[in-house]
């Protein structure tokens, strides 16, 4: 072949290559699913919006090269496997989960899974082999339940120095939440606080929990977060307000929604890190090789409107610790 012909071929290849590569990139649509025991997570608000915005920063844009599928069981754990099969049929490349039952269903499907929040300790519950080496199809973000429980109880005790007995509400049917309750109960024991265990399995069980507290009124309430307790949070808020019991919750939206106090991981950071892990899986990484991460930013929120409504005086030293005070 003559030298001039070779040069022409190379020139044509250089001219065509960028468009060809762009076309190939544009042609690939990455599919992300979200799965939760609660309602489906919309992509336009709340944590869904955080996830989509974080993926966009990494080059995955909804409607361009990203498709989004949301599934939620609305509190019906029995639906989790079917919902996961729907995501599998939709060819989800990655599933981002909220809550232990969601992760368990996603893991059983074999689809790469990223925990965003609410799983409990994934090693204790058997979701991963270790934080450093997950070793399967699951990775993500996980709290240190023992450390957080100690912190929450410490904040309760600082806000209410007479604290001797704390009622703990959690979903007994959620293995991840039971693990977190166990960590909270152990932390209370180490602080010299008696635990009133109030496990619930369905909405009607809250009536029994309230009756138990009426029989032996606690000094404070700690509620472990999952879809069941979230769906019934207003009832807990109202009970705490009526009986003037200080309470602390695990997520900041609960304090903004009427709870007295909350302390927990910053959802924006958690979903941004979940998006980063999902993007790396899109690029070919395996969950088995992506270490489970611990949040670095936690928010302490106090709702002073609630404090005033229950005639509760929040000590200044506790107020000074808050990241946000709702007036």
N, C-alpha and C positions, 0 to 999 in steps of 0.2 A: 504494500500500500504506500502511495506517495506521501511524503511529509505533509504537503498541503492538505490532503484529504484527512489525515490524522488530526491536524490542527482544527479543521472545520468540525469534525466530530466532537472534539473536546469542547470547542466553543459552544456548540449546540447543547451539549450536556450541561455546561455551566449555566447557560441561559435558561434551560428547562428545569434544572434541579430544584431551585427555590420554590417554584410554583408547584412542582410535583410533591415536594415534602410538605408544603402547606396544605395541599389537597389531601394527602394521606392523614395529616394531623386533624384536619377539619372533619374528615370522614369518620374518624373514631369517636364514638360517643361512649363516655364512661357512665356507668349506672351506679348510683348510690341509693341504698335503702335505709330507712330508719324504722326501728321496731321498739315499741314500748308497751308496757302493760296498761298504761293509761290511754288517753285519746291519741290519734295520729298527730305527729308533729308537723305543722304546716311550714312550708319553706319561706313564708313571708313575715313571720313574727316569732318572737321569743327565741328559744334555743335553735329552732330550725333556721331562722334568719341568720343567727350567729354562725351556724355550720356552713350555710351556703355562701355567706360573705367571706368566710375564711378560706373556703375552697376556691373562690374567685381570685383571691390574692395569690393563689398558687397556680393559677392558669386554667382552672376548671369552672366554666361559666354556664349557669343554667340556661337552657335554650340554645346554646351554641355547641359545646362539646360535653355537656353534663345533663343527665336525666335523673330525676328524683322520684322515688317511690316511698310513700309513708304508710305505715301500718300501725294500728294500735288496738289493743284488746278491750279497752274501756273497762278494765278491772276483771275481765274474765280470763283467768289463766288458761282455761281449757282451750282457748282459741289460739294460743301462741303457736303451736305447731302448724296449724292451717295457714296462719298469717305468714309464717316463715316460708311455707311452700309457695305462697303467692309471690313472695319476693324472689324466690328461686326461679319460678316460672317467668318472672319479669327480667331474668338474666342480670340480677344485681351483681356487680363486681365486688362490692363491699357493703356490709350492713353495720350501721352505727346503732348501738343499743342503749337503752335506759332501763335499769332495773335487772336484777338477777334472772327472773324467769325469761326475759328477752334474750339475755346472753346464752342461757342454757339451750333455748330453742335454736338460736343461730348456730351455736357450736355443733349441735346434733345434725344440722343441715350440711355442714362441711364448707359453707361459704366463708371467706375471710371476714372476720368480725372485729370491730373496734368498740370497746366499752367507752361510753362518754361519761357516765355517772351511774351511781346507785347499785353497783354489783356486790358490795361488801368486799371482803378480802378474797381475791380470785384464787389465791393459793389454797386457803383454808376450804373454800367451796369446790375446789377441784377444776376450776375453769382453765388454769394455767399451771405449768410445772413450777415456775419460779418467776419473780418479777424480771430478773435479768435475762432469762431464757424461757419464754412462754412455751415453746416447744410444740405448738399445735396451730390451730386456725384462729386463735383469739389473742388479742393484745388490747391496749387501751389505757385508760386513766383509772386509778384506784386510790381511795383515801386510806390513810392510816387510822382505822376506826378507834383503836385504843387511845392514841394521842388526842384525837378529836373529842372523844367522849370525856376524857380528863379535862380538856379545855372547856367544853360546854358546862360541865358540872362545876368547874371552878368559877365560871362567869355567873352561874346561878347562885353559888354560895356567896360571891362578892356582892351580888345584887340583893340577896336575902340572907344575911349572916346567920339567921336562926334556922337555916335549912338542916333538917335532920332526916326527913323522909321524902323521897322523890318517887312520883308515879311515872312509870315508863310505859308508853304505848307503842306497840309495834305489831306488824303483821306476822302471825305465827306460821302462815303458809308460805312465806317467802324465806328461802334458806339464807339469802344474802342479808336480809334484814334481821333474821334471828341471830346471825353471827355478829351483826353490829349491836344488837341488844345485849348479847353476852359480853361484848367488850365494854359496853356502857355500864352494865351491872358490876363487872369486875372493878372498873374505875371508881364507881360509887363506893364499893366496899373498902377500897384502899383509902378513900377520903373520909371514911367513917360515916357514910350516909346509907340509911336503910332504903332498900328498893321495894316498891310496891309494883310487882309485875302485872301488866295488863295486856296480855296478848289478845289480838282480835283476828278474825278470819273473814268476816263479812260485815256489812253496815250495821245489822241489828246487834252485833256484839258490842258496839259502842255504848248501847244502853246499859249493858251489864258493867262495862268499865266505869261509866258515870255513877252507877249505883254503888259500886265497890268504893269509889272515892268518896261518895257521900257517907258511907258507913265509917270509913277511916280516912279523914281528910288529909291529903298530903301537903307538905310545905311548898312543893313545886312540881311541875310536870316537864318531862323530856319526851318528845315525840320523835320516833324514828321514821324517816320519810320513805314511803313507797306509794304506789298508785292508790291503794286503799285508804291510807291515812291522809293523802292529799285530797282525795275526793270527799273526805269527811272532816276536813280541817276546820271548817266554819263551826261545826258542832263543838270541837275542842276549844276553839277561840271563845265561843259563847260561854261554855262551862267555866273556863278559867276566868273570864271577865266577871261572871255572876258571883263566883266564890272568891274573887280577888286572889287568885293563885298565880304567882309568877311562873311563866313557862318559857322554854327555849326550844327552837326548832332548827332543823339542819340546813335549810336553804333560805336565802335572803328574800325571795319573793313572798315567803310566808309572813315575815315581819311587815313587809309592805302591804300585805293583804289583811293585816289585823292582828297578827301574833305579836306578843310583847317583844321577844328578842329572837335573833337567829345567828348562828355561827356555822359557816361552812365554806367549801371551795367556791371560788368565783366561777360561775357558770360560763362566762365569756372565755376565760382562760381554758377551761376544760374542753369546751367545744372547739376552740381554736386548735388545741393540741390533738383532739380527735380528728379534725380535718387534716392536719399535717400527716398523721399516721395513715389516714385513708388515701391521701395523695401519694404517699410513698408506696402503698400497695398498688395503686393505679400504675405506678412506674415500674412495678415488677418485684417489689420487696415482698417477703413472706412474713405473716404475723409471727411465726415461730422465731424469727430473728429480730423482731422489734420489741425492745424491753417495755414492760408496763411502766407507765410514768406516774409519779406522785404530784398532785397540784402544788404549786408554790405560792399561790395567792389566795388568802382566805378573807372573808368579809364578816365583820361583826356589825349587825344592824339592830338598832333600838327604835321601837315605835313609841314615841312619847305621847301620842294621842291615846293609845291604848293604856299606857301607864296612868295618864290623868283620868281616863274613864273608870279605871279600877281603883283610883285613889292610892296608887302605888308610888312611893318616893324612890326614884332611881338615884343611888349614890353618885356623887360627882366623880369619884375615882373610876366608876364603871362607865359613866358617860364619856370620860376622856379617852377611853379605849376604843370607842365606837368608830367604825369607818363611815357610818351614816347614821344620823339621828333624824327620824321622821317627826316633824312638828305638827 
